[in-house]
């Protein structure tokens, strides 16, 4: 999973790790200079990217 996270762009990584460490969207919006709604959308897209990458990684290991 660490490899997949490293493949995210830096802002996606920042938001992902911020949420993983328990920061709220409000707290992250101050750090990232983005609105809470923008961060929620970006986080959702990052999770979908990670799910896709993880699915690919799993299917490659099974092949």
Secondary structure, DSSP 8 states (H G I E B T S, - for coil): -HHHHHTS-HHHHHHHHHHHTT--HHHHHHHHTS-HHHHHHHHHHHHHHHHHHHHHHHHHHH-
